[in-house]
Amino acid sequence: MENQIERTIYLNAPTERVWVALTDHEEFGSWFRLSLHGPFKVGEVTFGEVTYPGHEGLPVWARVKGMDAPRCFSFVWPMDAPIQPDDPSIDDKVTLVEFFLEPSGKGSRLTVRESGFARLPEGKRSQVFRDNEGGWNAQVNNIKDFVE
């Protein structure tokens, strides 16, 4: 089983615009189909709910690991909705999501990488990987539509 998912997309938008779409919690929520209750801050958890049709109200959270404007934004998030950020064995229940941004011609190159699947419990990791792989295929198109 693979341990990471990676997608790269070219966007017809400057890096500064894409950076805001990635790191402003309201803009991120718009294209990612979430309602987030507060801003992203390094070391802190942002809570919210899914707004995607058929999954509305599902709780979601992310703990921001880094914000290196305008190059890299990263967070960890849980493999399952019931997992809470204060879970004592949290490291075995989260994956790391990283967004790498760089100028490319008149636009931007965005690489999204999610890693850490090998740490997840054996009975869950393959399903989480498959679900998230399909999700990232949709999300890179969502941000493209949003910023362009």
C-alpha positions in Angstrom: 0.0 0.0 0.0 1.2 3.5 -0.8 1.9 5.9 2.0 1.1 9.1 0.2 -1.2 10.8 -2.3 0.1 13.6 -4.5 -1.6 15.8 -7.0 -0.1 18.7 -9.0 -2.2 21.3 -10.8 -1.4 24.5 -12.7 -3.7 27.4 -11.9 -4.3 30.5 -13.9 -4.0 32.7 -10.8 -1.1 34.3 -9.0 0.4 32.6 -6.0 -0.9 35.4 -3.7 -4.5 34.7 -4.8 -4.1 30.9 -4.3 -2.4 31.4 -0.9 -5.5 33.2 0.3 -7.8 30.5 -1.0 -5.7 27.9 0.9 -5.2 29.7 4.2 -8.3 31.9 4.7 -10.7 29.6 6.6 -13.8 31.0 4.8 -12.3 30.7 1.3 -10.9 27.3 2.1 -14.3 26.2 3.3 -15.9 27.5 0.1 -14.0 25.4 -2.3 -13.4 22.4 0.0 -17.1 22.3 1.0 -16.7 23.0 4.7 -18.1 25.4 7.2 -15.1 26.3 9.5 -15.6 28.1 12.8 -12.4 30.0 13.0 -9.1 30.9 11.3 -6.2 28.7 10.6 -3.4 29.3 13.2 -0.2 27.4 13.5 -0.4 24.9 16.4 -4.1 25.4 16.8 -7.2 23.3 15.9 -9.9 24.6 13.6 -13.3 22.9 13.9 -16.2 22.8 11.5 -18.7 20.7 9.5 -18.8 19.3 6.1 -21.2 21.1 3.7 -20.8 18.6 0.8 -24.2 17.3 -0.3 -24.9 13.9 1.3 -22.4 14.5 4.1 -23.7 17.8 5.5 -23.1 18.3 9.2 -20.3 15.7 9.5 -17.8 17.1 12.0 -14.3 18.0 10.8 -11.1 19.4 12.4 -7.6 20.2 11.4 -4.5 21.1 13.4 -2.3 23.5 11.5 1.4 22.4 11.4 2.8 25.2 9.3 2.1 28.4 7.3 5.1 29.6 5.3 3.5 32.3 3.1 3.1 32.0 0.2 4.9 28.6 -0.3 3.6 25.9 2.1 0.5 25.3 4.2 0.2 22.1 6.2 -2.2 20.5 8.7 -3.0 17.1 10.2 -6.6 15.8 10.1 -8.2 12.6 11.5 -9.0 9.5 9.5 -12.5 9.3 11.0 -15.0 12.0 12.2 -15.3 10.7 15.8 -11.6 11.1 16.5 -10.9 14.1 18.6 -7.7 16.2 18.7 -7.0 15.3 22.3 -7.0 11.6 21.6 -4.0 10.1 23.5 -3.0 8.0 20.4 -3.7 10.8 17.9 -0.5 10.3 15.9 -1.7 6.9 14.7 -5.1 8.4 13.6 -4.1 11.4 11.5 -2.5 12.1 8.2 -0.5 15.1 7.1 -1.8 17.4 4.3 0.7 19.7 2.7 0.0 22.3 0.0 3.1 23.5 -1.9 2.7 26.6 -4.0 5.1 28.2 -6.5 4.9 30.7 -9.4 4.6 29.1 -12.8 4.5 31.4 -15.9 1.6 33.8 -15.3 0.0 31.5 -12.8 0.8 29.0 -10.1 1.8 25.4 -9.6 0.0 23.8 -6.7 1.1 20.4 -5.3 -1.1 18.7 -2.7 0.4 15.8 -0.7 -1.2 13.8 1.9 1.0 11.3 3.8 1.1 9.1 6.8 -1.4 6.4 5.8 1.1 3.6 6.9 0.7 4.8 10.5 -3.1 4.3 10.5 -4.6 1.1 11.9 -4.2 -1.8 9.5 -8.0 -2.4 9.2 -8.6 1.3 8.1 -5.6 2.5 6.1 -6.6 1.0 2.7 -10.1 2.4 2.8 -9.0 5.8 4.1 -6.3 5.9 1.3 -8.9 5.1 -1.4 -11.5 7.6 -0.1 -8.9 10.4 0.2 -7.4 9.6 -3.2 -10.7 10.2 -4.9 -11.3 13.2 -2.7 -8.1 14.9 -3.8 -9.0 14.3 -7.5 -12.1 16.4 -6.9 -10.5 19.0 -4.6 -7.8 20.1 -7.0 -10.5 20.8 -9.5 -12.5 22.7 -6.9 -9.7 25.0 -6.1 -9.0 25.5 -9.8 -12.6 26.6 -10.4 -12.5 28.8 -7.3 -9.4 30.8 -8.0 -9.7 31.0 -11.8 
